[in-house]
Amino acid sequence: MPGFIIDLDGTMYAGTRPIPGAAEFIGRLKQEGHPFIYATNNSSKRPEQVAEHLHAVAGVEACPTEVLTSAQAAARYIADRQPGARVFVIGEDGLVHAAGEAGLIVTEERPDFVVQGIDRRFSYAKLEAAVRHIKSGAAYVLTNPDHLLPGEGGFHPGAGALAAAIRTASEAEPIVIGKPSPILLGMAVARLGLPASEAWVVGDNLRTDIAGGRAAGCRTALVLTGLATPDHADELIARSGVQPDLICRDLPELFDRSCR
């Protein structure tokens, strides 16, 4: 029985708008006992907040344990390598909370790691501190490489845009956790309790969801409900060079083609 690792924005909802068929898809997975998990590059929210948003926007009853954020994955990555590590955090509540939950010590002095995600209060002082710590030997961990995020009124700079400044000034390449890195998706596969080859990574973005799924050894399904649409899916595939295993109009079609 296959399992599913499901993207959120563009797949389950578009900002504050539900995507048709998403709630039906989750209902059918639950009814037939397919394991699934929501995996998101968003590092700003706690899992509880993500689950609440799913319910409020998509009408899906979700539990925090069904959510894996890039903040959780980054904190777990660090804790697995150095339990109780000292971390300098550039990020929002979701990342600070994840660090504490993983037993890490959030500090501004002599950190072992600089961990960075989206931070809408990013400043020159934070940039300066991050570069100083990295130059002094701290490892640099990036929750996700997204340059832009969809939002009200268009697109806004993402964690990857902030990382560009830190990378340039520190001359250090970060360890990337979120999609398309296989680290986040590898943790999601472990939570499913299935071999990677029996898990479907589902999303609307070829360069993150689908490329990440392939890197993690999973099957991949592109749904034409967000960034990829029926009008230009072929063009996006040609430009990215990333070929999904399945291309589906929506999530109900995916269920019919992958679970039957």
N, C-alpha and C positions, 0 to 999 in steps of 0.2 A: 504494500500500500504506500503510494508516494506521499511525501510531506511537502510543505510549501513555506518558503521564506518570502514574505510579501512586503514590497515597498509601500509607502503611505501616500505622500503628496504626488498626485498625478496618477495614482493607481487606486487608492481607496477614496480619496477626496482631492479636490483642487482648492486649497486654501480653506474657505468657509463654505464650499459647495460640495455636496455629495456626488460621487460618480455613480451613475446608474448601474445597477447590477452588483455593486460591491457587497451590500448587506446580504443579498441573495447568495452570493458566492460563499461567504463565511458561514452562513446558515447551512449550506449543503456540505461544507467541509466538516462542520460539527456533527451533522446528522449521520454522516458515514464514517466518522472517527478518524479522519485524516489529521495527522499532527501538523501544526502550523505555528509560525511566529512572525511578528512584524519586526522588520529590521530597517532602521532609519539612520541616515547620516546626521540627522538633527541632534546637536549636542546641547541645545539650550534648555530642553524640557526634561523633567523627571519622567520615568515610565508612567507614573500615576496620571500626570498631566496629559501624556500622549493618549492613554486609555480614555480619559475623560473627553478629549477632543474627538476621538473616534466615535464615541457614543453621541456626543452633541451634534456632530456634523454628518456622519455617515449612518447614524442609527444602529451602530454595531455595539453590542455588549462586549466590552474587552476588559481583561484583567491586566494589571501591571506585569505579571509574570509572562504574559504573551508578547511583551515588548522588549526589544533589545536596541538600545541607542548607541551611537558612536561614543558618547561619553562613558557609558557603562563599559563598553569594550576597551576603551583606552585605559580606564582605571584598572580593569582586570588584567590587561596586558602588563601594566607596570607592576601590579601587586604580585603577579605570577613570577616575575623576574626578580623583584626585590620587595618582599613583604615589609610593610611599614615604611616604605620609601618617603622621603621628603620631596614634595612637589610644589613648584611654582605654577599657579593656574592662571591662564588667560582664558576667560570664558564666563558663562552665565550660570544660573542656579543649577541647571542640570549637571554640569560638569563638576562644580564644587561639591554637590551632593554625592555624585557617583564616587568621587575621590574619597570622601569620608566613609561611604558604605564599604569601600574596598579596603579600609584600614590604612589609607595613606595619610600622611601628615601634610596639610596645606600650610605653606610657609613662604615668606618673602626672603629668607636668609638661607644661604648655602643649600639650595635644593639639589637633589640627585637627578631630577627630571624637570624639564619645562613641558607642560602639557597645555595645548592650545586648541580652542575651538572658536565658534562664533562669539564675538564680544562686542556688543553695540556701544560699549563705553571704552573701547580701545583708545589708547592715547600714546603720545610720544614717550611718556614716562614708563608705560608698560613695555613698549618696544625696547627702550633702552635697558630696562631690567632684564628682559628675556635674553637679549643679546649678551649682556654681561654674564649671566648665569651659564649660557651655552659656551661662551668663550672660556669660562672657568671650569668646564668639564661636564656640565649637566647634559644629559641626553634630551633630545628634542622629539616629542611625540605630538602628532597632529591628529585630531579627531577625524577630520574629513577634508578632502581637497576641493570642495565645491567653491568655485569662484563667484558664482551668482546664486541667489535664492529668489524664488518667486514670492511676491507679496503684493500688498495693496498698492496699486499705482504702478506696477511693473516689477522689475528685478532690482535686487539690492545686493551689495557686496557680501560674500560669504566667508567662511573660515579660510578658504584657500587664498582669498585676496589679502587677508591679514598676514597669512603665512608667507606670502611673497616678500613682504617687507622684512620679516624676521629672517628668512632664508638669505636674502640679499645681504643684509647687514652682518649676520653671523657667519656666513659662508658655510652653513651646515645644512645638510638635507635631513628632513624629519622622517621619523618612522610613521607612515600613514596607516591609520586604522580603518577608516570607513571605506565604503565602496568608491572606486573599483579595487581597492586592496582586498585580498582574500581573508584578512584577519577578522574583520567583523563577521563576514559570512561563514568563516570556519567556526566561530563561536556559536553562530546561529545553528549550524548543522549539528554541532555537539549537543545543543539543547534539544533538538528534534530527536536525537537518539537513533539516527539513521545513517547509513553510508551516504557520502556526498552524492553518489550517482543516483540515489533514490529521492533526492530533494530537488524541487523546482524553485529557482529564483525567479520571482515575478516582478516586473516593473515596466515603467514607460520610458526609461532612459537607457539608451544603448551603451553610452560611455561609462556609466556607473553601475546600474543594476545588472545589465547583461554581460558587460566585460568582467565585472566582479564575480558573477556567477560562474562564468567559464573558468576564471582563474582559480576558483575554489573547487573545481571539479564537479559542479552541479549541472543539471539540465536547466535550460533558460527559456523563459516565455516573455515575449514582448507584447504588452497590451497597448492598443492604440487609443488610449484614453487621456493622455497627458501631453508630454513633450512630443512623443511620436503619435501621429494621427494617420488615418487612412490616406489622406491626400499626399503626404510626403514621406511615408515610412521607407519606401524603396530608396529614396534619395539619401535619407539619413543613414541607412545601412551601407550604401555605397561610400559615403563620405567618411564614416567611422571605421569601416573595415571589420565591423563586429556583426557576426551572423547569429541570431538566436535560433534555438531549436524549434520553437514555435512562434508564430505571429498570430495573435488573436484580436478580434474586434473589441472584445470586452472580457471581463472575468467569467461570466456564465459560459461563454464559448470555451474559455480555457478549461473549465471544469469538465465540460462534455468531452473535450479532446484528450485530457490528461488522466482522467479518472475512469474512463470506460475502456 
